[in-house]
Structure formats: C-alpha cells, structure tokens
Amino acid sequence: MTAVAAQEQQRQRHGTASAQSPTDSAEERDDGVSPPVSPRITVIGTGYLGATHAICMAVLGFEVLGVDVDETKIRRLGEGEVPFFEPGLPPLLAKATDSGRLRFTTSFEEAAEFGDIHFICVGTPQRQGSDAADLRYVDSAVSALAPHLRRPALVVGKSTVPVGTATRLTELVRSLAPAGDQVELAWNPEFLREGYAVDDTIRPDRLVFGVASARAEERLRAAFAPVIASGTPVVVTDLTTAELVKVAANSFLATKISYINAMAEICEATGGDVHSLASALAYDDRIGGRFLKPGLGFGGGCLPKDIRAFVHRAEELGVGRAVTFLREVDAINKRRRSRTVDLIRELAGGDLTGVRVAALGAAFKPHSDDIRDAPALDVARALHRSGAHVTVVDPEATDNARRAHPELRYATDAISAATGADVVALLTEWPQFQEIDPHLMGSVVTHRRMVDARDALDATAWREAGWTCRALGRP
C-alpha cells in the first residue's frame, strides 16, 4: 500500500472525507488546528514561501504534502524544525504535523498521486550576470511534476515570475502530463512580508486568482475557502494580470521608499529634515505614511531583484521606456548604502583605516534572518574593504552572515559588539537595538559616535547621553 493510499484509508476510518464544508473547516479545534477539508494540496518547494504556505494551509484544515528535492530540508521539516527564522511558525509546524495533516517528501510521483492542487513555491533569483529572473527552478518543478499527473489537477504558481511565464508553463504542463488538457494552470501571487508571514498567509489583505477557466477559479476558491470565509477580498483576473500584480506592487513599494530617500538627499544638501518632511506628507490621505520612512533603503530576496527583472522583461517586450524610472529607484536605493559609509567615515575623522565599527544588524529587515541583498551587510563589507575593523551583531541573522562573510567579526550582543568601538552604526532596526540604553552603551565605547541609518533612535536622548549622532537626511 502506498503512503497516499494508507493516508486515504486512515482518513476514511476517522470520518474525514472530503465532503466537509468550507465553513466547518474554519472552526478551530482545541489543538488550534482546523478540521480537515478538501481538496488535498501539495506545495512544491519548501523554502521560505513554500514551507510557510504548507504549514499554514495544514493549520487551516487541509491535508498537505510538502515536496522538495533537498533531502536535508525535508528531513528537518519532518523532524519539526523550521530551517529559517519566522516568528510564530515553529509551533504551527508542530501542530500541523502532530495532526497528521502535514507530511513532507522528495517524491514528485507521490505528490501527483496525493494532490488535487499543486502550488509551485520555488525561488526565482536574479540570473547570474543579468537583471533577468532565473526561472530554472520553476521550470524544473513543473517538469518534474507534470509527467506524473494522470488525473484532473490544478497547478498553481505562487512564485514571482516575468509576465508571460504562466502562458508558457500552461503549454509545458499539458505537453508533459498524461492527463493533458485536464490539467490546468493558474497563478496566485504571494504577498508575504518576512516577519509577518503567518498572518499574511492566514489573514491576507487580498487574494489574487489568475485563471483561464471557471473551473480553475472554483478550485482555487475551494483551496482558500477558510480564508475567503473570514472576509478576505478576492480579485479574479487572467494569468497575465495576476503575474503583473506582484511585480507592480513591489515596484510601487520600492518607488515609495526610494522617493523619500531621494528627498533625504535633497534635505542633506539644503539643511532640511527629511523626518519632519515625511511626517507632513503622511498626513495627506492621498499619500499616507506607510513605506515613507527614510533610511538605508530596501533589500532582501524580493524588491531589488523583482524591479530589475521587471525592467528587463519590459525591455524584451519593447516597452522598456514605461519603467525606466525603476532604474533610478534602484540607483537611489544603492546610494543610501554608500552614503551611510560616508557618514561613518565623516564621524571617524575622514579615514576608516583601523577604525573600530560596531554594526548593529545583518538581516535585511527586523524579525528575519534573511541576509539576501541586505543593506546592513553591504555597509559592513564596504567598511571592511576600507580598512575598518567591523564587528556585526544581529538577534537572528548572525549565523547566516558568518557563513556568507567570514571576513567580518561577530558578537553575541550589542554591548559586546560596541565594546571599544570608535563608531556605532544602527543598520537594521531591531526593537532590541532601539531599546539600548545610550548611557550603558556609552560606558563601553571608545568614542560616543552613532550613525542611525534607519532613523529609528531617539536622537535627543542619545545626544543628552553625550553621543554625537548622525542620520540620513537629518541635521
């Protein structure tokens, strides 16, 4: 008996047949995991997006099979270990696996036999030596799954991809799947924020369904029935528009961040205060204050590479002029990093050779251990190349940073990192760093000099404690 057949037999013994209503599925059991619902789900790729999606869908009541070619990752997840930092996810993994509704495998054949809906959640990194998206993992996932699809199924892309990918994959799936046209493809872009991924999965602000048929929409609605029942809006559109929604959203957010950082450049040249400027703009309902925070800029595995891939794809389509402004958005963002290095150099007296710098932060944002394109580490590495002795500390990302950049020094806490420092730089706005006592830190440094690259500290309090403070876009 196969693992899938055994699980089906067990499901029938316990009376958890697929006829259960979506309304029933949204009701929490005492163990915090909802009762089983249909359809069965597989999640291809168990990295940050995939593991989060698989765990949360199981908690919502679905029977889920996580699939990955990485045997170590599958083993760790099967043993109850989340292989990355995400608040709230480890206890949900335990609940989901203990309930019997979440398992993991490396077998695409098992996945095809098990699942009714297959979510593709693999990475789409920037292609080496190009701004284009690297789609090899998406293509590999689809090519590995499709030959085993012998009955009607829905393959759903969640990865961020260039426009036109879904149309191409539709033909690929149908050419490889024994079930042929009975296998459909849809797109359901993800909008996860690292550090808030659980809430963004279970209680998203919207769902986007890119579909080519009413049947595909019906299946997606079944897959998200508990979420929809809670009142989440659903936007149903075509495949192309669904692909564009994600890159358009990321481009808009990146533009807003770079806009206020461009204003910071103007403020630095004129003596203005970008913090006050941003506060005044935020009162305008047409603008709002979210993402209007000046500082070191954006990083991570999404915004930087997504806007570059968007520009690249637009140029391929002959409409590159429409998004030329995104190149300047990217350039402004990069300049924030070099400007932070300049501020530290200025505070150190103009030369970084031998200067001891405490770098508070390594992750690209707080509540994450992700160091992909992390502004904090870019700054730390630039300081190191300029001759500074840099000690990095981060509540969650230190191990990842040490593996990627062993040339830097690392500490276990902020006070240790700052001991003997000539300059302290706040590079990731972790709450722990914002709550540091300036008098306590002042007692261990050689010079009380602070560069607040995230505009996150109370400059008045630090100055009253004897610190010289500098921030991007502020006097």
C-alpha positions in Angstrom: 0.0 0.0 0.0 1.4 3.4 -0.9 1.7 6.2 1.7 -1.1 8.1 -0.1 -3.4 5.1 -0.1 -2.7 4.4 3.6 -3.5 8.0 4.5 -6.7 7.8 2.5 -7.7 4.7 4.4 -6.9 6.4 7.7 -8.9 9.5 6.7 -12.0 7.4 5.9 -11.7 5.5 9.2 -11.7 8.8 11.1 -14.6 10.1 9.1 -12.7 13.0 7.5 -14.0 12.6 4.0 -13.7 15.5 1.6 -17.4 16.4 1.8 -16.7 18.6 4.8 -17.9 22.1 4.2 -15.5 25.1 4.0 -17.5 26.8 6.8 -16.8 23.8 9.1 -13.1 24.0 8.1 -12.7 27.4 9.5 -13.7 26.4 13.0 -10.7 25.8 15.3 -10.3 22.6 17.2 -8.9 22.6 20.8 -5.4 21.9 19.4 -5.5 25.1 17.3 -5.7 23.2 14.0 -8.9 23.3 12.0 -10.8 20.1 11.0 -9.8 18.5 7.6 -11.3 20.0 4.4 -10.9 19.2 0.7 -9.0 19.5 -1.7 -5.7 17.9 -1.0 -2.8 20.2 -1.5 0.9 19.8 -2.4 3.4 22.5 -2.1 6.4 22.2 -4.4 9.4 23.9 -2.8 9.8 24.2 0.9 11.9 27.3 1.3 10.6 30.4 3.0 7.5 30.8 0.8 6.7 27.1 0.4 7.2 25.9 4.0 5.1 28.8 5.3 2.3 28.1 2.8 2.4 24.4 3.5 2.3 24.8 7.3 -0.4 27.4 7.3 -2.6 25.5 4.9 -2.4 22.5 7.1 -3.4 24.6 10.1 -6.4 25.9 8.1 -7.5 22.3 7.8 -6.2 21.0 4.5 -4.2 17.8 4.0 -0.9 19.0 2.7 2.2 17.3 1.3 5.4 19.4 1.1 7.8 18.5 -1.7 11.4 19.4 -2.2 14.5 17.9 -3.9 16.6 18.9 -0.9 16.6 15.8 1.3 18.1 17.6 4.3 15.4 20.3 4.2 12.7 17.6 4.0 14.3 15.7 6.9 14.5 18.8 9.1 10.9 19.8 8.4 9.8 16.3 9.1 11.5 16.4 12.4 9.7 19.6 13.3 12.5 22.1 12.6 11.8 25.2 10.5 15.0 25.8 8.6 14.7 29.6 8.8 13.6 32.2 11.3 9.9 33.3 11.1 8.0 34.4 14.2 5.2 32.0 15.1 5.9 29.4 12.5 7.6 26.6 14.6 4.6 25.9 16.9 2.3 25.8 13.9 4.6 23.3 12.2 4.3 21.1 15.4 0.5 21.4 15.4 0.3 20.6 11.7 2.5 17.6 11.8 1.0 16.3 15.0 -2.4 16.5 13.5 -1.3 14.1 10.7 -2.3 16.6 8.0 1.2 17.7 7.0 3.9 15.5 5.7 7.0 16.0 3.5 8.5 14.1 0.7 11.1 14.2 -2.1 8.9 12.2 -4.5 7.1 14.0 -7.3 5.2 10.8 -8.1 3.8 10.7 -4.6 2.9 14.3 -4.9 1.0 13.8 -8.1 -0.9 10.8 -6.7 -1.7 12.7 -3.5 -2.7 16.2 -4.6 -5.6 17.8 -6.3 -4.0 21.3 -6.3 -0.2 21.8 -6.6 1.3 25.1 -5.5 4.6 26.0 -7.1 6.6 27.9 -4.5 10.2 27.7 -5.7 12.6 30.6 -5.9 13.1 32.9 -8.9 16.5 34.5 -8.1 18.2 37.1 -10.3 20.1 35.3 -13.2 23.8 35.4 -12.9 25.3 38.2 -14.9 21.9 39.6 -15.9 18.9 41.5 -14.5 16.6 38.8 -15.7 14.8 36.4 -13.4 16.2 32.9 -13.3 13.3 30.5 -14.0 15.2 27.2 -13.9 13.7 26.2 -10.6 10.1 26.9 -11.7 10.7 25.0 -15.0 12.3 22.1 -13.1 9.5 21.9 -10.6 6.8 21.8 -13.3 8.8 19.4 -15.5 9.3 17.0 -12.6 5.6 17.1 -11.5 3.7 17.1 -14.8 4.7 13.7 -16.2 3.0 12.1 -13.1 -0.3 14.0 -13.4 -2.7 11.2 -14.6 -6.0 12.8 -13.4 -7.6 16.3 -13.4 -5.5 18.7 -11.4 -4.7 22.3 -10.9 -1.1 23.6 -10.9 -0.9 27.0 -9.2 2.1 29.3 -9.4 2.9 31.4 -6.4 6.5 32.4 -7.3 7.2 35.9 -8.7 7.8 35.5 -12.4 8.1 37.7 -15.5 4.9 38.3 -17.4 4.2 35.6 -19.9 5.6 32.8 -17.8 2.2 31.3 -17.0 1.2 31.1 -20.6 4.4 29.2 -21.4 4.0 26.9 -18.5 0.4 26.0 -19.4 1.7 24.6 -22.7 4.6 22.8 -20.9 2.3 21.2 -18.3 -0.2 19.9 -20.9 2.5 18.6 -23.2 4.0 16.6 -20.3 1.0 15.5 -18.3 -0.7 12.2 -19.2 -4.0 13.9 -18.3 -3.4 16.5 -20.9 -6.0 19.3 -21.0 -7.5 18.1 -17.7 -4.5 19.7 -16.0 -5.0 23.4 -15.7 -2.6 26.2 -14.6 -3.4 29.2 -12.5 -1.4 32.0 -10.8 -1.9 33.1 -7.2 0.9 35.6 -6.4 2.2 35.7 -2.8 2.4 38.9 -0.8 4.3 37.7 2.3 6.2 40.1 4.5 9.1 38.4 6.2 8.4 38.6 10.0 4.7 38.6 9.4 4.3 35.6 7.0 1.9 33.6 9.2 -0.6 36.4 9.4 -0.1 37.3 5.7 -1.0 33.7 4.8 -3.9 33.1 7.1 -5.3 36.6 7.1 -4.1 38.2 3.8 -5.3 41.6 2.8 -6.4 40.2 -0.6 -6.2 37.1 -2.7 -5.4 37.3 -6.4 -6.5 34.5 -8.7 -5.2 34.4 -12.2 -7.2 31.8 -14.1 -8.2 30.7 -17.6 -11.5 29.0 -16.7 -14.4 29.0 -14.2 -13.3 25.5 -13.1 -9.8 26.8 -12.1 -11.4 29.6 -10.1 -13.7 27.2 -8.4 -10.8 25.0 -7.4 -8.8 28.0 -6.0 -11.8 29.2 -4.0 -12.0 25.7 -2.5 -8.3 25.8 -1.7 -8.8 29.1 0.1 -12.3 28.6 1.5 -11.4 29.2 5.2 -9.5 32.4 4.2 -12.3 33.7 2.0 -14.9 32.8 4.7 -13.1 35.2 7.0 -13.8 38.1 4.7 -10.7 38.3 2.6 -11.3 40.1 -0.7 -10.7 38.1 -3.9 -9.6 39.6 -7.2 -10.2 37.2 -10.1 -8.3 38.0 -13.3 -6.4 36.5 -16.1 -3.0 34.8 -15.9 -1.1 37.8 -17.3 -2.6 40.3 -15.0 -2.0 38.1 -12.0 1.7 37.9 -12.9 1.8 41.7 -13.2 0.1 42.4 -9.9 3.0 41.1 -7.8 5.8 43.0 -9.7 3.6 46.1 -9.9 3.1 46.0 -6.2 6.8 45.5 -5.4 7.7 48.3 -7.9 5.3 50.7 -6.2 6.6 49.9 -2.7 10.2 50.3 -3.9 9.4 53.6 -5.6 7.8 55.0 -2.4 10.9 54.0 -0.4 13.3 55.5 -2.9 11.2 58.6 -3.2 11.5 59.6 0.4 15.2 58.7 0.3 15.6 61.0 -2.7 14.1 63.7 -0.5 16.6 62.8 2.1 19.4 63.6 -0.4 17.8 67.0 -1.0 17.5 67.6 2.7 21.1 66.8 3.3 22.1 69.3 0.6 19.8 72.1 2.0 19.8 71.5 5.7 16.2 70.3 5.8 14.9 67.5 8.0 13.5 64.5 6.0 11.9 63.1 9.1 9.7 66.1 9.5 9.1 66.2 5.8 7.9 62.6 5.8 5.6 63.3 8.8 4.0 66.2 7.0 3.5 64.1 3.8 2.0 61.2 5.8 -1.0 63.4 6.9 -2.1 63.6 3.3 -4.6 60.8 2.8 -3.6 60.6 -0.9 0.0 59.7 0.1 -0.1 58.0 3.6 2.8 57.3 5.8 3.4 53.6 5.1 6.8 52.9 3.5 7.5 56.7 3.7 10.4 56.1 6.1 13.8 57.5 5.1 16.9 55.4 5.9 19.2 52.8 4.5 16.7 51.5 1.9 15.3 48.2 0.9 16.9 44.8 0.4 16.0 41.1 0.7 15.2 38.5 -1.8 12.2 40.3 -3.4 12.2 44.0 -4.1 15.7 44.5 -5.6 15.7 41.6 -7.9 12.0 41.9 -8.8 12.2 45.5 -10.1 15.3 44.6 -12.1 13.6 41.6 -13.6 10.5 43.8 -14.4 12.6 46.3 -16.3 14.4 43.6 -18.1 11.2 41.9 -19.2 9.6 45.2 -20.2 12.6 45.9 -22.4 12.3 42.4 -24.0 8.6 43.3 -24.8 9.6 46.7 -26.3 8.1 48.8 -23.6 11.2 49.5 -21.5 10.6 53.2 -21.5 7.5 52.7 -19.4 9.5 51.5 -16.4 12.8 53.4 -17.0 12.2 55.2 -13.7 12.7 51.9 -11.8 16.4 52.0 -12.7 16.6 55.3 -10.8 14.6 53.8 -8.0 17.3 51.1 -7.8 20.1 53.6 -8.1 18.7 55.8 -5.2 18.5 52.7 -3.1 22.1 51.7 -3.7 23.3 55.3 -3.0 21.8 55.1 0.5 24.3 52.3 1.3 27.3 54.3 0.1 26.1 57.4 1.8 25.9 55.5 5.1 29.5 54.5 4.7 30.4 58.2 4.0 28.6 59.3 7.2 30.6 56.7 9.3 33.8 57.9 7.6 33.0 61.5 8.4 32.3 60.8 12.1 35.6 58.8 12.2 37.6 61.8 11.0 37.8 61.1 7.3 39.8 57.8 7.3 38.4 54.4 8.1 41.7 52.6 8.4 41.9 50.9 11.7 38.6 52.4 12.9 36.5 50.0 15.0 32.9 50.0 14.0 30.0 48.2 15.7 27.5 47.3 13.1 24.1 46.7 14.7 22.2 44.5 12.3 22.8 42.0 9.5 19.4 40.9 8.3 17.8 43.0 5.6 14.9 43.8 8.0 14.0 43.1 11.6 12.2 39.9 12.5 14.0 38.0 9.8 17.3 36.0 9.4 17.4 36.7 5.7 20.6 38.3 4.5 19.9 38.3 0.8 20.9 41.8 -0.6 21.0 43.0 3.0 21.8 46.7 3.2 23.4 46.2 6.6 25.9 43.7 5.3 26.6 45.8 2.2 27.6 48.6 4.5 29.7 46.3 6.9 31.6 44.8 3.9 32.3 48.2 2.4 33.6 49.4 5.8 35.8 46.3 6.0 37.2 46.9 2.5 38.0 50.5 3.5 40.2 49.2 6.4 37.8 49.4 9.3 37.6 46.6 11.9 33.9 45.7 11.8 32.0 43.7 14.4 28.5 42.7 13.5 25.7 41.6 15.7 22.1 40.5 14.9 19.5 38.8 17.0 18.7 36.2 14.3 21.0 36.5 11.2 24.4 36.3 12.8 25.0 32.6 11.8 23.8 33.3 8.2 26.1 36.3 8.0 29.1 34.5 9.4 28.7 31.7 6.8 28.4 34.2 4.0 31.0 36.7 5.2 33.6 35.1 7.5 36.0 38.0 6.9 33.8 40.1 9.3 33.9 39.9 13.1 30.8 38.9 15.0 29.4 39.3 18.5 26.6 37.8 20.5 25.1 41.0 21.8 25.1 44.7 21.1 27.1 45.7 24.2 29.9 43.2 23.3 29.9 44.4 19.7 30.2 48.0 20.8 33.0 47.5 23.4 36.0 49.6 22.3 34.1 50.9 19.2 35.0 54.3 17.6 31.7 54.4 15.8 28.4 52.5 16.3 26.1 52.2 13.3 22.4 51.1 13.6 21.9 49.2 10.3 18.8 47.0 11.0 16.1 48.5 13.2 15.5 45.6 15.5 13.5 46.5 18.6 16.3 45.3 20.8 18.6 47.9 19.3 16.1 50.7 19.6 15.8 49.9 23.3 19.5 50.1 24.1 20.4 52.4 27.0 22.7 55.1 25.5 24.4 55.6 28.9 25.2 51.9 29.1 26.5 51.6 25.6 28.4 54.9 26.1 30.2 53.3 29.0 31.9 50.6 26.8 32.7 52.5 23.6 35.9 54.4 22.9 34.1 57.3 21.3 30.3 58.1 21.6 29.6 58.4 17.9 26.4 57.0 16.4 25.2 56.7 12.8 21.5 55.9 12.8 21.0 54.6 9.3 17.4 53.6 10.0 16.1 56.8 11.6 15.0 54.6 14.5 16.6 56.1 17.6 15.6 59.0 19.8 18.4 61.3 18.8 17.6 63.7 21.6 18.1 61.0 24.3 21.3 59.8 22.7 22.7 63.4 22.4 21.8 64.1 26.0 23.9 61.0 26.9 26.9 62.6 25.3 26.7 61.0 21.8 27.4 62.6 18.5 24.5 61.4 16.3 24.2 61.4 12.5 21.3 60.2 10.4 20.5 60.1 6.7 18.6 63.2 5.7 18.7 64.9 9.1 20.8 67.6 10.6 
